[in-house]
Amino acid sequence: MVSPRRGRHGRRTPAWTIALVAALLGVAVSSAVLYFGRGQDPAAILDDEPVGSISAGPPGDWAAWGFTHTQKSLDAEPAAAPAVRAQKMLQAQHIMGFGADNPQPTPGRYDWSSLDRRMKAIRDTGGVPVVTLCCAPDWMKGGPAGATDWNHLEDSPLPEFYDAFAEQAAAVARRYRDVQHFFVWNEFKGFFNRERNRWDYEGYTRLYNKVYTALKKVDSDLQVGGPYIPLNSYADAHSETSDEVKGPWGAADRRGLEAVEYWIENKEGADFIVVDGSSLPEDRTAHGDEFAANAKFGALTRWLRAKEDLPVVWAEWYVEPENSGWTPGRLHAVQAAAMIEFARSGAAGALYWSPQGSPGACMGCLWTSDGKALPSLEIQQNFARWFAPGTELMQVPVAGATEKDLKVLASGRQLLVVNATGRSLAATVGGEELSLQPYEVRWIDR
């Protein structure tokens, strides 16, 4: 029995139908946005021809791109506030853990102090707030009231306390009236049936339905999404792989897909689908092309969109192996390429999981301790600035490089070009002659 790995912090349609839809969507979007060719005349392809748009996402003040606050954030490093304020983005915060204390240590008695500070930081920096309704007080999980054992943060509430958790979610919505978007729970924490070697999607869906109903009673316009499950994959043959969603990057873990399908068929309602995952396979034996591995995000996004006509949001996403030895430039190039994949495949949004790190030793962090924006933040901000919901994507001709080596995303105002190689690269993109350094990420005004 193999339990699927969680994220880094811890109605079935016939397969041939989904595969066909996914393939057609992939051709229609990724082939149309770009044109690559060696020895072909770029003038034969019409430049600036509209070929689709960034997904509109759930209703409301949606910004598509942003990040999640974790244990150490703006309250500990307020000097970063001006850098974050420079661009309006999604900013997500959990109600307990990941920088927030227990909001209800004793039944009926709330302590909002730490969550209030986090929500104020989001408001003060002009963020679009997203609340992740996780995790649960100890007394909802079989522990004593009045105490918090953080070793049990990832335990799910007991079924007899699902109603209590839903009421707590409603209390959060009533207190933070400016919040319009809610993720229900996080990565199926505590919802794995070890005896049956699968996710406890029945238990999660019961909890979700109670929370969904409670939030809609507070305000029917609130935007609520689930199932926020990690969609894992394997590079090599594995007993749990799906025959339905696979590609050169590997194959999806069918247990995650089955959980999504069950939730779709049995949910009370939803305004969007939220999932998370890594481009990396669960079996670390395979060391493939990290840029090609990003295709997993696109394949799963298209599968989800074919399953249910709802916006697809990635609450977390990861691309770097542990102890990778990558240079900062390589990491940021892979990150930018991953976000291009989200945009091309029709994702309505993606939130970067803000990592923790010591000053000067965290190349994937969003800012320095003295408040300077780092490249990972700048990538999120530039996507929010130039590829907001509804932005038309344009076709641009590319000559002198293959799609494998050069990743491109274009709108009428901006061109993003990523050198996906460790060598210098010369190419002509949209009529511009470019000379790119290894792993260079370049933003070009049009």
Disulfide bonds with the S-S distance in Angstrom:
Cys134-Cys135 2.43
Cys362-Cys365 1.96
